[in-house]
Amino acid sequence: MSYRDTYQQWVDEPTLDPELKTDLKKMADDETTKEEAFAEPMAFGTAGMRGVLGAGIGRMNIYTVRQATEGLARFMDTLTDETKARGVAISYDSRYMSQEFAYQSAGVLGAHGIKSYVFDQLRPTPELSFAVRHLKTYAGIMITASHNPKQYNGYKIYGPDGGQMPPEESDKITKYARSADDLFAIKALNVHELRAKDLMQPIGEDVDEAYYAEVATVTINHDLIKTVGKNMSLVYSPLHGTGRIPAQMVLRNAGFENFRLVAKQSVADPEFATTPFPNPEFAQVFDLPIELGKKIGADVLIATDPDADRLGTAVKVGDHYQLLTGNQIASVLLHYILEARKQAGTLPKNGAVVKSIVSTELATAIAKDYGVDMINVLTGFKFIGDQIKHFQATGEHEFLFGFEESYGYLIKPFVRDKDAIQSTVLLAEVAAYYQSQGKTLWDGVQELYKKYGYYAEKTVGVDFEGVDGPKQMANLMTKFREEQPDDFAGVKIAKVEDFLSQEAKSADGTVEKLTMPSSNVLKYILADGTWIAIRPSGTEPKVKFYVGTKADTDAKAQEKLDAFEKALDAFRKEA
């Protein structure tokens, strides 16, 4: 069927949700919007399903949520009765329709006789991951669009280990979801039916307490917190999301008493009224925290995104606040963990850190200095979760830290996704550590650069909106594969790693096999050690370009970074 036929099918559906009927009327004469909404069904990317709210097979609505959940339910129907009986944990964030999507998911599962454990109020993504493990459910569903703008929502499925569902299972779930092609025929029980049949159980405080007890084990130097951290001035913002209560609880439990919340951003507001892009990567989200920080003389500002899996920070340096990048935050956290373990004599001989292939090599240098292995994985925190699972199954390594450059970190593996609640309390401790020496977190970053070299990294996203977006993104990736230059900014390409073909080709013609799963990612290693990576986003209609370089001064590193970014941009724009 054409997108127009599918649109008409929705128009003619007598049971259609009234709000979606209104949405259909609005796009009646708008062919572009109509095509975007009805041409292609939503796809599962690196972090599940994410899209604009509204009517259509390519939008987030009760019918596409039911379809995704029907895929999970049909997959669980193939499992043993014992496994199926473990049920599914469900959480949701502060976005429009989040709670409704959570209940719809529970309703579809219930129609298959699968019990769900649904949080009584909004909770962060990391707590959902924890809940799967704590309650020993077979799967988890998190309703969130993470850091995307207000018009988005999303749907993530977690596996039995609390990590995002692995690719093989995810593909099967997608296949089952697609087989449920009549979206209006998918059965969903209402909440009253679910409760009457004991197919839905509310959860809340019981899981919170267990989660907070685990987070309490993340802090290392309790004396430091009692003497310095207790009085250190902190500002925290949940960016209108799920972090407000958990962040306060874990900070207070650890002994940090002198913290203030950004009042306007502590309201669970689906409009994200103070920050249209609630992403701690963006400087704008810190406008209000900085305003409050200046008023009270705060030492450290921390912001977490709406589902509290990402964290950003700014630190007081003289009369202004200096923002740290995700790579810089990860590096100071890692250094603190390894140094503390070394001092305590608990640094294991088989210790390992896990990071994505597009994250800073400064962390690699730090790990090497402490005799710790660095394991690189594809982008997507589920791959870090897979490594933890592997370590625990084989005893090959002891997990010490995991991170992605996109402001996501995991300190302890009782959660199997990035956890900004854990990160908040440990970052506060690291800030107290530097303050005890009369220094700041920013000073800590500079010390690392002085010791290991000046690393500079940048990520640039190029948007490809509209129905032709996927095709344009595919063409761009083809261009980089088939027309690659000999150099960028005059520096020769020494090796090209193509994770789609799973081959690495060196300039001398040598070809080696890559061991990571197949993925549409290109990475160029240049003769001076600089690396450049290109990958389509799994959650947004954009292609991401990454550059990482190193020099013996900050100025030189920034100069090199700018030159490579310009060269990359020029090649991209060539006809």
N, C-alpha and C positions, 0 to 999 in steps of 0.2 A: 504493500500500500504506500501511496505517496503521503507526504506530510499533511497535505490538505485533506486526504481521506481520513487519516487518523484524527485530525482536528475535528472533522465532522462527526466522527464516531463519538468523541467526547461530548460534543454539543448535543447529540441525540440521546446520550445516556440519561435515563430518567432518575437514577439514584445519585447523580453527581452532587458532590458537596456544593452548597450554595455559594460559598466564597470563590470556589474555582469556576463556577458558572459565570460569576461577575468578571473574573480574570479572562475567560474565553471571549466575553463580549468586548472587552477592552482591546483585545488583539485581533478582532474580526477583520479590520481593514489594514492591519499592520503585517504584511507578508514576511518581513524580516524576522520579527519576534515570533510569529507563528512557525516559521521554518526552524528557528533555533529551539523552540519548545517541543516540536513534534517530529523533526527529521530523524533523530537518533536517540535510542534509549540511553540512560545514564550508565556510565562505566565505572568499574572498580579500579582505582589507581593505587598508589603506594600507601595511601591512608584511607581506603574504603571509597565511599561514594560521597561526592560533595557537589552542590550546585545551587542555582538560584531558586528561591521559593516561588511556586506558582503552578498553574495548570500545564500538563504536558508530560510526555514520556521522558523528556530530557530535563525535567524540573523536579525539585524536591516537593513532594506532596504526599498525602496519606496513601495514595495508590502506589506510587513508586516505593514508598517505605514498606507497604504491605508486600509488594513484589520481592524486594530484597529479603525480607524476613521469611517469606514463603520459600525462597531459595535455601535459607539456613534450615528451616523446618524440614523441608524435603530431604536435605542432606542428613539431618539428624535422624530422620525416619529410617535411614539405611544402617544406623549404628545399632549396637546391642540395646536391649531394653534397659539394662543397668546403666549404660552410658547416657542414654537419652533421658533417663530419670534424674540425672544430675541437674538438668535444667540450665537456665540462662540468666545471668545477672544483667540488669539494664540501668543505665544512668543517663543524665541529660544536662545540658547547660542552660543558660539564660536566654537563648534566642527564641524568636517567634516560632511557635509550633513545636518546640522541643519536647515539652511534656506530652503533648498530644501524640507525637511520633513515638514516644516511649510506650504509651498505652496501646497504640495501634500495633506496635511490635509484639507486645505481650499478648494482644488479642489474637494475632495470627499464630503465634506459638501455641497458645491455649487451644485453638481449633485443631491442632495436631496432638493434643494431650501433653504438651511440653510445659512444665512449670517455669515461671519467671520470678525473679527476685528483683523488685523495682524499688529504687531509692525513693524515699518519701518527699524529697526536695532535690534541687539541683546539687550535683557533686562533680568534682574534677575528674578528668580522664584518668590520671594516675590512680585515684581511689577506685575507679571501676576496674582497672587492671588488677589492683590489689584484691578487690571483692571476689573476682573470679577465682583467684588462688585461695583466698580465705574461706569461701563458701564451697570450694571444690566443684563449682559448676562446670559444665562442659564448654560453655561459650559465654561471651559477654557482648553487649551492644551498647555503644556510646553514641548518643545523638548530639552532634556538635559540628560546627564548621570551623572550629579552632579559632584562628586569628583573622578569618575572612570578614569582609564588611557585612552590614546588617541584612542585606538582601539574600544572604546565603544560609543554608543549613547543610548538615551532613550526617553520615551514618557509618560507623566503624564497627567491624566485627572482630572480637578477640577470641583466641583459642584457649584450650584448657590450661596452658602454662601462664596465662595472663598477658601474653604477647599478641600483637595483631595477627590475625589468622594467616598462616603461611600460604605462599602462592598456590601450591597444589590444591589445598582445601578451598581456598578462595576461588579458584577457577571452577571447581565443582559446584560451589554455591552459586556462582554466576550462571553456570549452565542450567542448574535447576530453576533459578529465578527466571531466566529467559524462557524456559519451557512453560512457565505460568504466564502465557502471553495475553490472556484475557484478564486485565488488571481489575476489572469490575466484578469478576467472579471469585476473587480470592476471599475466603471466609475469615472473619475476625470476630472473636467474642468481645462483648463489652466488659467493662470493669466489674459490673455486678455479677455477670455470669462467671467471670474468672474467679472472683472471690467465693462465690457459692460452690464452685467445683474444686476449690483449693488449688487453683492453677496459677495464682498470683499471690506473692507474699511481699508486703512492704518491708523494706530494710532501711536502716538509718544509723541511729546512735550506736548500735551494737558493732557495726562495721567501722564507724568513725573511731571508736575507742581503740579497736584493734590496730587500725591504721596509724593513729597517733602514737601508739606504743612502739610501733616499728620505727616511725620517723624519729622517735626519741633516741634511737641507737645510732643515728647519723652523725650527731655532734661528737667531737673527739676530745677536746680539752675543756672539761667542765669548770675547772678553776679559772681559766681564762675568761669564760662567760660570766662567772660570778664577780670577777674583779674588774673587768673592762667592758664586756658585752652588756652587762646589766644596765649601765648608764649611757652606753653609746646611742646616739640619736639616729633613729631610723624612720624613713617614710615608706609606706607600702601602698600600692594600688593594685586592685584586682581587675582593673579595666572593665568594670560593669559585669564581671563574670563570677565564676564559681570559687575563686580563691579566698574570698573575704573571711569566712569563718575558719577554714583549715589553716591558713597562714597565721592568723592571730593565735590560734590554739598552739601550733607547734613552736612559734616564737616564745610565747609565754611559758610553755612547758619546759623549754630549753633554758630559760632564765633571762631572756631579753625583755626588759620591762619598759624601756623608753622608746616606744614606737608609736607612730600616728598613722592613721589611715587617711587617704585622700577622700574626703567625704563625698564629693560629687561623683567620684568614680567607684564608690563602694556600693552604689545602688545597682541591683541586678536589672539592668536596663537593656532590652533587646534593640533599642535604637542606637546604643553606643553614642549617646548624645554629645559627649565631650571628646570623643576620639573616633572618627568615622572608620579608621583602619586600626582596629584594636590589636596591633602587632608590636610587641616590644622591640622589634628590629627597627621600627620607625621612630625618629627623634620626637615627632609631634606628641606621642603618647606621654612623654615626660614633661610637657608644658605645665600641667597642674601640679605634679609631684615636685617640680623645681620651684614653682611658686610657693608651695607649702614649705619645702626644704629651706628656702631663703628666709622665710618668716620665722622658723623655729631653729635655724642653724643646724639642720640635719647633716650628718656625716655621709650617710648612704641612702640612696633612693632605689627601691626595688619595685618592678612592675611585672605582673604575670598576665598572660593572655586569657581570654574568656574561659577556656577549659583547663587552665592552669597546668599546661604541660610545657610551656615555654616561659623563660625568664630573661628580662633585661635589667640593667643596672646603670646608675650614674653616681659618681662619687664627687664629693666636694674637693676641689683643687683651687686653693686661693679663694677668689671671689666668684668663681663659677663652678658649674657641675659638668664633669667630663663623662660622656657616654662611653661605655666599653662595648666592644663587638662580642658576638657570641663566641668567637675563637679566643678572645682575650679572657672572657669569663671562664671558659673551659680550662684554659691554661693555668690560671691562678688556683682554681679548684683542684686540678690534678696535682700541681706542685705541692699544695698544702697537704693533700691526702698522702702522697708518697713520702714527703718529709716527716709527717707525723708518724706514719707507720715505721719509717726507718728509725726515728728517735725512740719509739716504743719497742723496737726489736720485733715487730710483727709483720714486717714486709716479707711476703712469701717469695720463695725462689722461683715459683712458677706463676708469678703475678702477670696479669694481662690487662691492657686498656683496649677498648674497642671504639673506633671512630669511623665515620663515613669517608669515602674516598675524596670528597670535596672539602674536607675540614683541614685545619692548619697542621703543617708539619712541625710547628713549634712543639706541639704535644708529643710528637714522635721523638724529638730531641730530648725532651724532659724525661720521657719514659726510659729511653736508652741510658740516660745518665744514672738512673736508679736501678738499672738491670732488669727493667720490666719490658715485656714484649708488647708491641703495638700491632693490633689486628685491624686491617682495613676491610670495610664492608660497603655494599651498595647503599645509596641514599634510601632512607626509610628505616625508622627505628625498629621495625620488626626484624631486621637483619641483625641488629645488635642483640635483640631478644633471643634470636636463634643461636647466636654465639654463646650466650649465657647458658642456654639449655644444653648445648654441646659440652661446655666446660663441666657442668654439673653431672652430665651423664658419663663423661670419660675421665674426669679428674685431671685433664690435660693442663688446664690453667685455673687460677683463682681470679675471678672478676674483681677489678679494683675501681673501674670508672668507665662510663660510656658517654659519648656525646656526638652531636651534629653541629655544624657551624650555624645552623638556623635556630640558635638559642635554646637547644634542647639538651638536657643532661640527666644522667642517672647515677646516683651515688651507690645505693644498695639495691640488690636485685629482688627484694620482696615485691617490687613493682617491675613490670616488664615493658614499660614504655617510658618516655621522658617524663620527668617528675619535677615540676617547678616548686612543689611544696617542700620536698627534700632539699632542693637546690637553694630555696630561700633561707632555710635555717643554717645550712652549711656556709653559704656565702656571707651571712651575717657573722658567723664565727671567724671566717677568714678575714673579714674587715676588722674585727676586734683584734685578731692576731697582728695585723699591720699597725693598727692604732696603738697597741701596746709598745710598739717600737717608734712611735711618733711618725708613722707613715700612713699612706692611704692604699687602697686597692690599686689605684693608678700607679703609685710608686712600685707596687709589687709587680705589675706588668712590665714596667721599665727595667726593673732588676732582672727579670727573665730575659728580656731583649738583650741587655748588656752581657748576660752570661752565655746565651745560646745563639745570638744573632738577631737582627731586626727582621722579623717576618711581617709581611703585609698581604692582606687578602681582601678581595672584593667580590661581591655577588651582584649581578645585574640581571633583572628579569625583563624580557621583552614580551609584551602582551599580544595575543592573537585572538581577539574577540570575534564573535559572529560564527555563522554556520561554516564558513570557509577556514576558520581558525585551525582545525586539526590538519587540513590539507597543507596549509601554509607552513605549519610547524614541521610536518613530514618533509616538505620540500627543502626546508632550511637544513634539517639533519642530513638529507641526501647531499646537499651542496657541500657541507663540511666533510662528508665522507669521500666524495668523488672529485672535489676540486681543491683539496687542501693545499695551501702554499708550502713552500720549503722552509719558511721561517715566519716568525711574528716579531715585529719591531727589530728586525735584523739579527735575531737570535735563532739559530737553526733548530728545527724539530728533530730531537734525537730518537723519540719513540712515540708511537701512536697506539693507545689502548682502546680497542673497540669492544665494548662489553656486550654488544648485540651479536657480533660474530664470535665473541669470546677469544679474540686473537690480539696479541701485541706485536706490532711490526717495528723493528728498529731501522734506523737510517741505512745500516749496512745490509739490509735485506733479511736479517734474522727474524724468524717468526716463532713466537712461543704461545702456548695455550694459557688462557686465563681461567682460573678455577672458580670464579664467582658465577652466580646464576646469570643467564642472559638478560640484558637490560639495554634499553635504547640510550646509551651514554657513550660519549667520546671523551678521551682524556689525552692531551698532548703533553709529553714531557720534553722540555727544551734543554738545550745544551748547557745552560747555566743553572739547571735545577728548577727553574720556574715551571709551574704546571698550569694548564688551561683545561677546563672541562666544560662540556655542553650537554645539557639534558632537558627534555621536555618535562615540565612539572607534572606530577601525578595528581595534583589537587586543583590546579588552576589552569586556564588557557594561556600559558606562557612558556617560553623557553628560557631556561636559566643558564647564564654564562658565569663561570667561576675563574678567578685568577689568583694564584698564590705564588709569591716570590720572596726573596730574601736578599739582604745586603748588610754591609757592616755599619751603616748608619740609618736612622729612621728616614732622613731626607732622601737618601739614595733609594731606599726600599719603596717609598712613595712615588718617586720619580719613575722607577722601573714599572710600578703598578700602573701608573697613568699611561705610559708608553704602550704597554701590552693591551690595556683596555681600548685605547684608540686604534691600534692595529687590528684588534679583534672586531671592533665595530665597523671599521673600514671594509674588512673582508666580508662581513655579514651583509653590508649594504651594496656590495658590487652587483651589478646586473648580471 
